[in-house]
Amino acid sequence: MTAALLGWSILVAQLFLGLGMGCAAFRLMRGPRAQDRVLGLDTMYVNATMLLLTFGIRTGSTHYFEAALVIALLGFVATAALAKFLMRGEVIE
Amino acid sequence: MNPAADIPLWVAVPTALLLLLGAGLALVGSLGLLRLGSFYERIHAPTLGTTLGIASVLAASMLYFSALQTRPVLHEILIGIFMVVTTPVTLMLLARAALYRDRTEGSRDVPLPSPPPQRPGTDASAPDSVIVQSGAEKGRQGL
């Protein structure tokens, strides 16, 4: 009973997150300007973090947590560097 | 095979609800990214997922692993703190970069930069204040 409940809710949550990543990927490829693409990339990073957490709940192993933490870190660094690049034209002055 | 079989029901139901809430908020934010019209409207949309969305998923994960390992598992708070600290910083940087790009292109959709503050007691038409202002302009361009 509880296994079925958790299994179905995790499946639906993963479908939602995958669909959200699809929307972000559309904005990443289509986005009229560079800042739209960076925003889509940032959204994809956040959705990937949540998707890894749901994978961790599904398998019951805490190893996915570390991957989610690394993805969150990479998302911050990537978005900050890209915003700096859009602002100045170079990342490290 | 499935570790979720020996989870009590009073843990499974909140975990499922929190997971669905978090994933639904992330989906709504991503759909807003798809549907909204301009960049300055779009930059608000993903913050649904980065605040309550990821908080719900993290709470679900903490609850589930605490019940699974029969001890408090709190290391998901790390991701929560990290998201709360970094999301405003990155989105602020991105919005300022977009505003800078729009202003340098002379777009009419963005407000003009606010004029430099005048010093109290100086007349704007006096020559020395003009010199002071041009010096400030030079300093700003030098930055």
gemmi code that builds the backbone of each chain (N, CA, C; Angstrom):
import gemmi

chains = {
    "A": [
        ("MET", (0.834, -1.209, 0.000), (0.000, 0.000, 0.000), (0.869, 1.259, 0.000)),
        ("THR", (1.718, 1.358, 1.040), (2.577, 2.537, 1.090), (3.579, 2.525, -0.048)),
        ("ALA", (4.041, 1.331, -0.424), (5.005, 1.261, -1.526), (4.353, 1.723, -2.831)),
        ("ALA", (3.094, 1.314, -3.046), (2.403, 1.739, -4.269), (2.170, 3.238, -4.263)),
        ("LEU", (1.735, 3.763, -3.111), (1.490, 5.207, -2.999), (2.760, 5.992, -3.305)),
        ("LEU", (3.862, 5.580, -2.633), (5.113, 6.302, -2.855), (5.602, 6.127, -4.286)),
        ("GLY", (5.459, 4.907, -4.821), (5.933, 4.672, -6.182), (5.204, 5.536, -7.195)),
        ("TRP", (3.865, 5.590, -7.068), (3.109, 6.389, -8.041), (3.380, 7.867, -7.882)),
        ("SER", (3.455, 8.347, -6.625), (3.691, 9.787, -6.450), (5.081, 10.161, -6.935)),
        ("ILE", (6.070, 9.290, -6.726), (7.415, 9.589, -7.227), (7.413, 9.594, -8.749)),
        ("LEU", (6.653, 8.662, -9.332), (6.592, 8.625, -10.800), (5.970, 9.906, -11.355)),
        ("VAL", (4.867, 10.345, -10.737), (4.200, 11.565, -11.218), (5.117, 12.774, -11.025)),
        ("ALA", (5.801, 12.820, -9.870), (6.710, 13.940, -9.625), (7.839, 13.958, -10.637)),
        ("GLN", (8.345, 12.776, -10.980), (9.426, 12.734, -11.972), (8.931, 13.144, -13.349)),
        ("LEU", (7.676, 12.770, -13.670), (7.125, 13.213, -14.954), (6.980, 14.734, -14.983)),
        ("PHE", (6.482, 15.315, -13.866), (6.356, 16.774, -13.788), (7.716, 17.434, -13.993)),
        ("LEU", (8.726, 16.905, -13.275), (10.048, 17.540, -13.347), (10.654, 17.380, -14.738)),
        ("GLY", (10.413, 16.220, -15.368), (10.917, 16.037, -16.729), (10.261, 16.988, -17.698)),
        ("LEU", (8.934, 17.186, -17.515), (8.222, 18.132, -18.375), (8.751, 19.559, -18.163)),
        ("GLY", (9.003, 19.901, -16.895), (9.571, 21.215, -16.603), (10.938, 21.387, -17.234)),
        ("MET", (11.750, 20.331, -17.204), (13.063, 20.414, -17.850), (12.906, 20.560, -19.361)),
        ("GLY", (11.836, 19.942, -19.914), (11.581, 20.122, -21.343), (11.247, 21.568, -21.686)),
        ("CYS", (10.409, 22.208, -20.835), (10.078, 23.623, -21.057), (11.336, 24.484, -20.979)),
        ("ALA", (12.173, 24.200, -19.962), (13.406, 24.979, -19.815), (14.339, 24.738, -21.003)),
        ("ALA", (14.358, 23.512, -21.518), (15.219, 23.234, -22.669), (14.711, 23.951, -23.915)),
        ("PHE", (13.386, 24.043, -24.029), (12.828, 24.810, -25.152), (13.272, 26.267, -25.068)),
        ("ARG", (13.199, 26.845, -23.835), (13.612, 28.244, -23.688), (15.117, 28.371, -23.913)),
        ("LEU", (15.861, 27.320, -23.576), (17.316, 27.350, -23.777), (17.658, 27.355, -25.258)),
        ("MET", (16.904, 26.591, -26.050), (17.234, 26.527, -27.474), (16.604, 27.666, -28.257)),
        ("ARG", (15.400, 28.076, -27.853), (14.621, 28.993, -28.661), (14.848, 30.446, -28.269)),
        ("GLY", (15.104, 30.676, -26.947), (15.073, 31.989, -26.319), (15.576, 33.113, -27.191)),
        ("PRO", (14.809, 34.179, -27.331), (15.188, 35.190, -28.319), (16.534, 35.843, -28.025)),
        ("ARG", (16.909, 35.945, -26.759), (18.173, 36.608, -26.464), (18.996, 35.740, -25.526)),
        ("ALA", (20.242, 36.176, -25.323), (21.175, 35.345, -24.549), (20.721, 35.193, -23.109)),
        ("GLN", (20.132, 36.260, -22.524), (19.743, 36.150, -21.107), (18.611, 35.154, -20.927)),
        ("ASP", (17.743, 35.004, -21.943), (16.700, 33.976, -21.854), (17.312, 32.583, -21.817)),
        ("ARG", (18.349, 32.392, -22.614), (19.007, 31.071, -22.606), (19.649, 30.782, -21.257)),
        ("VAL", (20.283, 31.802, -20.669), (20.905, 31.587, -19.353), (19.844, 31.267, -18.307)),
        ("LEU", (18.686, 31.935, -18.403), (17.603, 31.662, -17.455), (17.079, 30.240, -17.628)),
        ("GLY", (16.956, 29.800, -18.868), (16.525, 28.423, -19.114), (17.522, 27.421, -18.563)),
        ("LEU", (18.812, 27.721, -18.698), (19.837, 26.821, -18.164), (19.764, 26.746, -16.651)),
        ("ASP", (19.533, 27.893, -16.010), (19.431, 27.916, -14.555), (18.226, 27.099, -14.087)),
        ("THR", (17.094, 27.241, -14.790), (15.909, 26.454, -14.437), (16.165, 24.970, -14.619)),
        ("MET", (16.903, 24.619, -15.679), (17.218, 23.206, -15.882), (18.081, 22.661, -14.757)),
        ("TYR", (19.009, 23.472, -14.261), (19.842, 23.016, -13.143), (18.994, 22.756, -11.906)),
        ("VAL", (18.077, 23.667, -11.609), (17.251, 23.503, -10.407), (16.369, 22.269, -10.540)),
        ("ASN", (15.768, 22.093, -11.749), (14.913, 20.922, -11.935), (15.728, 19.633, -11.871)),
        ("ALA", (16.959, 19.669, -12.342), (17.798, 18.473, -12.277), (18.142, 18.134, -10.830)),
        ("THR", (18.363, 19.173, -10.001), (18.606, 18.924, -8.579), (17.421, 18.204, -7.944)),
        ("MET", (16.195, 18.704, -8.245), (15.016, 18.078, -7.650), (14.805, 16.674, -8.208)),
        ("LEU", (15.117, 16.483, -9.481), (14.947, 15.153, -10.079), (15.898, 14.145, -9.440)),
        ("LEU", (17.125, 14.587, -9.144), (18.062, 13.681, -8.479), (17.594, 13.346, -7.074)),
        ("LEU", (16.976, 14.313, -6.383), (16.452, 14.014, -5.045), (15.329, 12.991, -5.118)),
        ("THR", (14.469, 13.099, -6.148), (13.402, 12.098, -6.266), (13.972, 10.729, -6.626)),
        ("PHE", (15.031, 10.700, -7.417), (15.679, 9.404, -7.682), (16.225, 8.807, -6.393)),
        ("GLY", (16.779, 9.678, -5.531), (17.268, 9.189, -4.249), (16.162, 8.593, -3.401)),
        ("ILE", (14.991, 9.229, -3.403), (13.871, 8.688, -2.625), (13.420, 7.359, -3.229)),
        ("ARG", (13.418, 7.271, -4.558), (12.944, 6.035, -5.190), (13.861, 4.862, -4.864)),
        ("THR", (15.180, 5.073, -4.937), (16.086, 3.952, -4.699), (16.431, 3.766, -3.231)),
        ("GLY", (16.161, 4.773, -2.395), (16.464, 4.624, -0.989), (17.938, 4.747, -0.662)),
        ("SER", (18.747, 5.279, -1.572), (20.169, 5.462, -1.279), (20.471, 6.945, -1.184)),
        ("THR", (21.371, 7.287, -0.258), (21.694, 8.701, -0.053), (22.796, 9.197, -0.983)),
        ("HIS", (23.245, 8.354, -1.898), (24.327, 8.802, -2.778), (23.846, 9.852, -3.771)),
        ("TYR", (22.546, 9.785, -4.105), (22.026, 10.785, -5.038), (22.054, 12.180, -4.445)),
        ("PHE", (22.028, 12.255, -3.098), (22.050, 13.568, -2.458), (23.327, 14.331, -2.814)),
        ("GLU", (24.452, 13.612, -2.848), (25.712, 14.297, -3.148), (25.727, 14.787, -4.583)),
        ("ALA", (25.183, 13.975, -5.488), (25.089, 14.414, -6.873), (24.202, 15.654, -6.990)),
        ("ALA", (23.090, 15.684, -6.213), (22.204, 16.847, -6.254), (22.915, 18.086, -5.731)),
        ("LEU", (23.715, 17.906, -4.681), (24.456, 19.048, -4.135), (25.459, 19.578, -5.153)),
        ("VAL", (26.132, 18.673, -5.845), (27.121, 19.096, -6.844), (26.429, 19.819, -8.001)),
        ("ILE", (25.255, 19.303, -8.413), (24.526, 19.963, -9.500), (24.102, 21.377, -9.093)),
        ("ALA", (23.649, 21.526, -7.824), (23.241, 22.847, -7.355), (24.426, 23.809, -7.359)),
        ("LEU", (25.598, 23.329, -6.897), (26.804, 24.159, -6.904), (27.176, 24.583, -8.321)),
        ("LEU", (27.143, 23.601, -9.237), (27.511, 23.906, -10.629), (26.536, 24.900, -11.245)),
        ("GLY", (25.247, 24.786, -10.871), (24.264, 25.722, -11.402), (24.555, 27.139, -10.968)),
        ("PHE", (24.896, 27.308, -9.681), (25.220, 28.658, -9.208), (26.427, 29.219, -9.937)),
        ("VAL", (27.483, 28.410, -10.035), (28.713, 28.907, -10.661), (28.467, 29.239, -12.133)),
        ("ALA", (27.735, 28.361, -12.833), (27.503, 28.576, -14.262), (26.675, 29.831, -14.493)),
        ("THR", (25.599, 30.001, -13.719), (24.738, 31.158, -13.963), (25.450, 32.457, -13.597)),
        ("ALA", (26.195, 32.446, -12.482), (26.910, 33.658, -12.096), (27.955, 34.017, -13.140)),
        ("ALA", (28.684, 33.018, -13.641), (29.721, 33.299, -14.635), (29.105, 33.790, -15.936)),
        ("LEU", (27.979, 33.188, -16.342), (27.361, 33.625, -17.601), (26.768, 35.025, -17.473)),
        ("ALA", (26.184, 35.339, -16.305), (25.651, 36.689, -16.120), (26.788, 37.714, -16.129)),
        ("LYS", (27.902, 37.358, -15.512), (29.068, 38.249, -15.533), (29.566, 38.434, -16.962)),
        ("PHE", (29.548, 37.358, -17.714), (29.998, 37.449, -19.099), (29.066, 38.346, -19.922)),
        ("LEU", (27.767, 38.226, -19.701), (26.832, 39.080, -20.440), (27.001, 40.537, -20.051)),
        ("MET", (27.374, 40.768, -18.791), (27.515, 42.138, -18.309), (28.790, 42.774, -18.837)),
        ("ARG", (29.902, 42.058, -18.778), (31.214, 42.671, -19.006), (31.875, 42.229, -20.296)),
        ("GLY", (31.480, 41.078, -20.817), (32.161, 40.563, -21.993), (33.338, 39.676, -21.660)),
        ("GLU", (33.646, 39.540, -20.351), (34.684, 38.600, -19.925), (34.344, 38.159, -18.513)),
        ("VAL", (34.831, 36.982, -18.132), (34.427, 36.417, -16.850), (35.372, 36.855, -15.749)),
        ("ILE", (36.678, 36.712, -15.989), (37.674, 37.089, -14.982), (38.454, 38.272, -15.520)),
        ("GLU", (38.412, 39.393, -14.774), (39.084, 40.598, -15.265), (40.472, 40.684, -14.674)),
    ],
    "B": [
        ("MET", (13.504, -5.669, -2.635), (13.870, -4.774, -3.733), (13.445, -3.359, -3.411)),
        ("ASN", (12.155, -3.240, -3.027), (11.645, -1.894, -2.777), (11.811, -1.550, -1.303)),
        ("PRO", (12.589, -0.533, -0.980), (12.765, -0.198, 0.428), (11.571, 0.522, 1.024)),
        ("ALA", (10.603, 0.918, 0.181), (9.483, 1.708, 0.689), (8.418, 0.857, 1.340)),
        ("ALA", (8.589, -0.488, 1.346), (7.510, -1.359, 1.833), (7.341, -1.243, 3.342)),
        ("ASP", (8.430, -1.003, 4.079), (8.328, -0.974, 5.538), (8.289, 0.455, 6.077)),
        ("ILE", (7.769, 1.370, 5.272), (7.591, 2.744, 5.732), (6.177, 2.876, 6.284)),
        ("PRO", (5.997, 3.450, 7.469), (4.622, 3.607, 7.973), (3.821, 4.580, 7.119)),
        ("LEU", (2.521, 4.420, 7.200), (1.643, 5.197, 6.314), (1.690, 6.679, 6.650)),
        ("TRP", (1.836, 7.003, 7.941), (1.824, 8.425, 8.306), (3.086, 9.137, 7.838)),
        ("VAL", (4.100, 8.411, 7.378), (5.256, 9.048, 6.746), (5.078, 9.059, 5.233)),
        ("ALA", (4.482, 7.996, 4.702), (4.377, 7.889, 3.244), (3.447, 8.946, 2.658)),
        ("VAL", (2.339, 9.223, 3.356), (1.382, 10.193, 2.800), (1.964, 11.608, 2.737)),
        ("PRO", (2.565, 12.146, 3.836), (3.167, 13.478, 3.692), (4.315, 13.509, 2.693)),
        ("THR", (5.090, 12.423, 2.623), (6.177, 12.405, 1.633), (5.627, 12.520, 0.221)),
        ("ALA", (4.562, 11.749, -0.057), (3.984, 11.795, -1.404), (3.414, 13.175, -1.707)),
        ("LEU", (2.705, 13.761, -0.708), (2.096, 15.068, -0.943), (3.156, 16.141, -1.155)),
        ("LEU", (4.224, 16.096, -0.335), (5.282, 17.100, -0.491), (5.990, 16.950, -1.826)),
        ("LEU", (6.205, 15.710, -2.250), (6.844, 15.488, -3.549), (5.997, 16.045, -4.681)),
        ("LEU", (4.681, 15.761, -4.614), (3.811, 16.245, -5.686), (3.745, 17.771, -5.684)),
        ("LEU", (3.693, 18.371, -4.478), (3.650, 19.831, -4.396), (4.918, 20.448, -4.983)),
        ("GLY", (6.075, 19.911, -4.601), (7.327, 20.472, -5.102), (7.474, 20.330, -6.598)),
        ("ALA", (7.164, 19.136, -7.104), (7.300, 18.921, -8.541), (6.274, 19.750, -9.314)),
        ("GLY", (5.062, 19.888, -8.743), (4.057, 20.716, -9.416), (4.468, 22.170, -9.474)),
        ("LEU", (5.068, 22.668, -8.382), (5.520, 24.062, -8.400), (6.641, 24.254, -9.413)),
        ("ALA", (7.548, 23.284, -9.496), (8.626, 23.396, -10.490), (8.056, 23.377, -11.896)),
        ("LEU", (7.021, 22.545, -12.114), (6.413, 22.489, -13.443), (5.719, 23.804, -13.778)),
        ("VAL", (5.010, 24.391, -12.788), (4.327, 25.665, -13.048), (5.346, 26.762, -13.363)),
        ("GLY", (6.476, 26.762, -12.616), (7.512, 27.746, -12.892), (8.099, 27.583, -14.278)),
        ("SER", (8.327, 26.339, -14.688), (8.904, 26.123, -16.011), (7.899, 26.467, -17.109)),
        ("LEU", (6.602, 26.199, -16.861), (5.592, 26.592, -17.850), (5.511, 28.108, -17.957)),
        ("GLY", (5.681, 28.801, -16.815), (5.719, 30.259, -16.869), (6.902, 30.753, -17.682)),
        ("LEU", (8.026, 30.058, -17.546), (9.194, 30.399, -18.368), (8.867, 30.263, -19.850)),
        ("LEU", (7.989, 29.300, -20.147), (7.624, 29.075, -21.546), (6.619, 30.105, -22.034)),
        ("ARG", (5.687, 30.511, -21.182), (4.525, 31.242, -21.654), (4.638, 32.754, -21.543)),
        ("LEU", (5.367, 33.268, -20.544), (5.343, 34.710, -20.300), (6.017, 35.466, -21.437)),
        ("GLY", (5.681, 36.760, -21.521), (6.012, 37.500, -22.730), (7.427, 38.023, -22.816)),
        ("SER", (7.858, 38.811, -21.828), (9.170, 39.446, -21.939), (10.125, 38.827, -20.939)),
        ("PHE", (11.407, 39.158, -21.088), (12.413, 38.551, -20.208), (12.187, 38.945, -18.758)),
        ("TYR", (11.803, 40.195, -18.532), (11.655, 40.661, -17.145), (10.449, 40.039, -16.475)),
        ("GLU", (9.465, 39.557, -17.248), (8.399, 38.761, -16.646), (8.861, 37.328, -16.428)),
        ("ARG", (9.643, 36.838, -17.378), (10.052, 35.435, -17.312), (10.985, 35.160, -16.156)),
        ("ILE", (11.757, 36.160, -15.731), (12.757, 35.880, -14.697), (12.087, 35.632, -13.349)),
        ("HIS", (10.789, 36.001, -13.227), (10.100, 35.712, -11.974), (9.638, 34.259, -11.894)),
        ("ALA", (9.412, 33.636, -13.032), (8.723, 32.345, -13.025), (9.508, 31.224, -12.336)),
        ("PRO", (10.797, 31.006, -12.624), (11.457, 29.840, -12.017), (11.662, 29.965, -10.519)),
        ("THR", (11.451, 31.144, -9.937), (11.640, 31.270, -8.487), (10.594, 30.485, -7.715)),
        ("LEU", (9.461, 30.124, -8.347), (8.522, 29.206, -7.696), (9.210, 27.903, -7.358)),
        ("GLY", (9.945, 27.370, -8.344), (10.616, 26.102, -8.115), (11.783, 26.224, -7.172)),
        ("THR", (12.486, 27.366, -7.204), (13.700, 27.458, -6.391), (13.402, 27.797, -4.944)),
        ("THR", (12.191, 28.206, -4.600), (11.918, 28.482, -3.187), (11.066, 27.371, -2.579)),
        ("LEU", (9.755, 27.422, -2.786), (8.893, 26.432, -2.138), (9.024, 25.071, -2.795)),
        ("GLY", (9.310, 25.040, -4.104), (9.406, 23.763, -4.793), (10.513, 22.907, -4.232)),
        ("ILE", (11.719, 23.475, -4.198), (12.837, 22.652, -3.732), (12.754, 22.444, -2.219)),
        ("ALA", (12.130, 23.388, -1.505), (11.949, 23.176, -0.064), (11.030, 21.986, 0.190)),
        ("SER", (9.969, 21.848, -0.622), (9.062, 20.718, -0.436), (9.757, 19.399, -0.740)),
        ("VAL", (10.514, 19.369, -1.836), (11.186, 18.115, -2.188), (12.225, 17.757, -1.132)),
        ("LEU", (12.929, 18.755, -0.620), (13.919, 18.490, 0.429), (13.245, 17.996, 1.701)),
        ("ALA", (12.094, 18.578, 2.045), (11.382, 18.118, 3.243), (10.904, 16.686, 3.053)),
        ("ALA", (10.430, 16.353, 1.851), (10.003, 14.987, 1.583), (11.177, 14.024, 1.727)),
        ("SER", (12.335, 14.429, 1.197), (13.513, 13.562, 1.271), (13.959, 13.369, 2.725)),
        ("MET", (13.958, 14.462, 3.499), (14.354, 14.354, 4.903), (13.423, 13.435, 5.668)),
        ("LEU", (12.125, 13.602, 5.430), (11.136, 12.772, 6.120), (11.306, 11.309, 5.763)),
        ("TYR", (11.475, 11.035, 4.483), (11.564, 9.652, 4.020), (12.809, 8.976, 4.567)),
        ("PHE", (13.962, 9.646, 4.471), (15.190, 8.989, 4.930), (15.245, 8.891, 6.437)),
        ("SER", (14.627, 9.853, 7.150), (14.562, 9.729, 8.604), (13.751, 8.513, 9.007)),
        ("ALA", (12.650, 8.240, 8.271), (11.844, 7.063, 8.592), (12.532, 5.789, 8.154)),
        ("LEU", (13.296, 5.867, 7.054), (13.924, 4.654, 6.519), (15.085, 4.209, 7.389)),
        ("GLN", (15.873, 5.167, 7.879), (17.052, 4.808, 8.656), (16.802, 4.911, 10.153)),
        ("THR", (15.569, 5.229, 10.568), (15.166, 5.379, 11.973), (16.139, 6.237, 12.777)),
        ("ARG", (16.581, 7.309, 12.140), (17.372, 8.335, 12.836), (17.174, 9.623, 12.063)),
        ("PRO", (17.355, 10.784, 12.689), (17.165, 12.043, 11.951), (18.219, 12.217, 10.872)),
        ("VAL", (17.767, 12.397, 9.640), (18.668, 12.654, 8.514), (18.413, 14.084, 8.067)),
        ("LEU", (19.379, 14.954, 8.294), (19.138, 16.379, 8.078), (20.081, 16.994, 7.054)),
        ("HIS", (20.891, 16.177, 6.368), (21.891, 16.834, 5.515), (21.284, 17.485, 4.280)),
        ("GLU", (19.989, 17.255, 4.000), (19.365, 17.965, 2.884), (19.255, 19.465, 3.138)),
        ("ILE", (19.368, 19.848, 4.422), (19.316, 21.279, 4.747), (20.431, 22.034, 4.022)),
        ("LEU", (21.546, 21.336, 3.747), (22.667, 21.975, 3.022), (22.199, 22.531, 1.684)),
        ("ILE", (21.470, 21.702, 0.925), (20.987, 22.163, -0.376), (20.021, 23.321, -0.203)),
        ("GLY", (19.179, 23.234, 0.854), (18.216, 24.299, 1.095), (18.890, 25.630, 1.371)),
        ("ILE", (19.865, 25.611, 2.276), (20.587, 26.848, 2.597), (21.281, 27.384, 1.352)),
        ("PHE", (21.904, 26.467, 0.613), (22.637, 26.889, -0.576), (21.706, 27.540, -1.591)),
        ("MET", (20.537, 26.940, -1.812), (19.587, 27.511, -2.778), (19.088, 28.869, -2.321)),
        ("VAL", (18.769, 28.978, -1.021), (18.239, 30.243, -0.509), (19.267, 31.353, -0.653)),
        ("VAL", (20.560, 31.010, -0.466), (21.587, 32.041, -0.548), (21.875, 32.406, -2.003)),
        ("THR", (21.941, 31.411, -2.897), (22.477, 31.698, -4.229), (21.433, 32.162, -5.234)),
        ("THR", (20.172, 31.735, -5.102), (19.196, 32.087, -6.139), (18.988, 33.596, -6.285)),
        ("PRO", (18.792, 34.367, -5.191), (18.639, 35.805, -5.393), (19.869, 36.441, -6.015)),
        ("VAL", (21.058, 35.944, -5.629), (22.288, 36.536, -6.161), (22.362, 36.338, -7.677)),
        ("THR", (22.140, 35.096, -8.130), (22.290, 34.829, -9.561), (21.219, 35.546, -10.375)),
        ("LEU", (19.973, 35.535, -9.877), (18.920, 36.163, -10.676), (19.090, 37.681, -10.695)),
        ("MET", (19.585, 38.236, -9.595), (19.865, 39.681, -9.572), (20.962, 40.028, -10.571)),
        ("LEU", (22.039, 39.221, -10.582), (23.122, 39.440, -11.548), (22.591, 39.355, -12.975)),
        ("LEU", (21.737, 38.350, -13.222), (21.218, 38.146, -14.574), (20.316, 39.308, -14.984)),
        ("ALA", (19.465, 39.787, -14.054), (18.568, 40.891, -14.390), (19.358, 42.162, -14.648)),
        ("ARG", (20.419, 42.394, -13.866), (21.215, 43.604, -14.090), (21.953, 43.519, -15.415)),
        ("ALA", (22.442, 42.310, -15.752), (23.127, 42.152, -17.043), (22.156, 42.406, -18.192)),
        ("ALA", (20.914, 41.888, -18.054), (19.929, 42.091, -19.117), (19.561, 43.561, -19.239)),
        ("LEU", (19.427, 44.245, -18.092), (19.100, 45.672, -18.112), (20.225, 46.479, -18.765)),
        ("TYR", (21.459, 46.109, -18.436), (22.613, 46.792, -19.024), (22.641, 46.605, -20.533)),
        ("ARG", (22.359, 45.366, -20.959), (22.365, 45.104, -22.402), (21.259, 45.870, -23.102)),
        ("ASP", (20.062, 45.928, -22.481), (18.962, 46.650, -23.112), (19.253, 48.144, -23.174)),
        ("ARG", (19.903, 48.680, -22.123), (20.179, 50.112, -22.123), (21.246, 50.468, -23.149)),
        ("THR", (22.259, 49.628, -23.297), (23.290, 49.949, -24.281), (22.757, 49.853, -25.702)),
        ("GLU", (21.697, 49.052, -25.894), (21.104, 49.011, -27.220), (20.099, 50.131, -27.437)),
        ("GLY", (19.821, 50.921, -26.379), (18.856, 52.007, -26.526), (17.430, 51.529, -26.647)),
        ("SER", (17.110, 50.431, -25.951), (15.737, 49.920, -26.015), (14.797, 50.868, -25.289)),
        ("ARG", (13.574, 50.993, -25.798), (12.602, 51.893, -25.193), (11.791, 51.228, -24.102)),
        ("ASP", (11.925, 49.932, -23.933), (11.081, 49.220, -22.981), (11.604, 49.280, -21.555)),
        ("VAL", (12.853, 49.682, -21.374), (13.425, 49.693, -20.035), (13.539, 51.133, -19.567)),
        ("PRO", (13.427, 51.377, -18.247), (13.567, 52.739, -17.728), (14.994, 53.242, -17.878)),
        ("LEU", (15.102, 54.564, -17.979), (16.429, 55.168, -18.111), (17.159, 55.082, -16.777)),
        ("PRO", (18.482, 55.119, -16.807), (19.215, 55.155, -15.536), (18.904, 56.433, -14.778)),
        ("SER", (18.832, 56.319, -13.449), (18.510, 57.491, -12.641), (19.678, 58.471, -12.698)),
        ("PRO", (19.378, 59.778, -12.694), (20.474, 60.768, -12.782), (21.322, 60.734, -11.537)),
        ("PRO", (22.590, 61.140, -11.651), (23.466, 61.151, -10.465), (22.945, 62.134, -9.440)),
        ("PRO", (23.022, 61.823, -8.159), (22.465, 62.704, -7.124), (23.233, 64.010, -7.038)),
        ("GLN", (22.471, 65.111, -6.930), (23.123, 66.414, -6.820), (23.487, 66.683, -5.378)),
        ("ARG", (24.614, 67.359, -5.217), (25.025, 67.688, -3.862), (24.139, 68.794, -3.319)),
        ("PRO", (23.771, 68.713, -2.064), (22.965, 69.791, -1.484), (23.793, 71.059, -1.338)),
        ("GLY", (23.175, 72.202, -1.661), (23.858, 73.473, -1.505), (24.564, 73.947, -2.746)),
        ("THR", (24.722, 73.134, -3.742), (25.362, 73.572, -4.981), (24.301, 73.778, -6.037)),
        ("ASP", (24.490, 74.813, -6.818), (23.574, 75.081, -7.915), (23.976, 74.224, -9.106)),
        ("ALA", (22.984, 73.680, -9.771), (23.303, 72.803, -10.887), (23.926, 73.559, -12.050)),
        ("SER", (23.613, 74.890, -12.146), (24.149, 75.633, -13.277), (25.517, 76.222, -12.976)),
        ("ALA", (25.977, 76.153, -11.726), (27.294, 76.704, -11.405), (28.379, 75.870, -12.075)),
        ("PRO", (29.440, 76.538, -12.530), (30.453, 75.801, -13.298), (31.186, 74.758, -12.467)),
        ("ASP", (31.421, 75.049, -11.162), (32.217, 74.072, -10.412), (31.448, 72.760, -10.226)),
        ("SER", (30.098, 72.875, -10.048), (29.346, 71.625, -9.905), (29.338, 70.854, -11.212)),
        ("VAL", (29.370, 71.561, -12.330), (29.454, 70.857, -13.616), (30.763, 70.085, -13.696)),
        ("ILE", (31.844, 70.744, -13.212), (33.141, 70.059, -13.231), (33.094, 68.817, -12.333)),
        ("VAL", (32.458, 68.987, -11.159), (32.370, 67.850, -10.243), (31.597, 66.713, -10.890)),
        ("GLN", (30.496, 67.082, -11.583), (29.702, 66.017, -12.195), (30.465, 65.322, -13.313)),
        ("SER", (31.190, 66.130, -14.123), (31.910, 65.474, -15.212), (33.022, 64.597, -14.656)),
        ("GLY", (33.626, 65.049, -13.532), (34.627, 64.181, -12.912), (34.036, 62.874, -12.434)),
        ("ALA", (32.820, 62.974, -11.870), (32.167, 61.745, -11.430), (31.853, 60.843, -12.618)),
        ("GLU", (31.447, 61.478, -13.729), (31.173, 60.672, -14.916), (32.431, 59.964, -15.387)),
        ("LYS", (33.550, 60.715, -15.373), (34.803, 60.078, -15.808), (35.168, 58.917, -14.897)),
        ("GLY", (34.997, 59.147, -13.586), (35.310, 58.070, -12.655), (34.442, 56.857, -12.907)),
        ("ARG", (33.153, 57.099, -13.214), (32.277, 55.959, -13.449), (32.687, 55.236, -14.734)),
        ("GLN", (33.078, 56.005, -15.756), (33.507, 55.326, -16.978), (34.804, 54.573, -16.771)),
        ("GLY", (35.669, 55.122, -15.891), (36.921, 54.427, -15.632), (36.712, 53.094, -14.940)),
        ("LEU", (35.622, 53.013, -14.142), (35.328, 51.742, -13.518), (34.915, 50.727, -14.562)),
    ],
}
model = gemmi.Model(1)
for chain_id, residues in chains.items():
    chain = gemmi.Chain(chain_id)
    for i, (resn, *xyz) in enumerate(residues, 1):
        res = gemmi.Residue()
        res.name, res.seqid = resn, gemmi.SeqId(i, " ")
        for name, pos in zip(("N", "CA", "C"), xyz):
            atom = gemmi.Atom()
            atom.name, atom.element = name, gemmi.Element(name[0])
            atom.pos, atom.b_iso = gemmi.Position(*pos), 0.0
            res.add_atom(atom)
        chain.add_residue(res)
    model.add_chain(chain)
structure = gemmi.Structure()
structure.add_model(model)
structure.setup_entities()
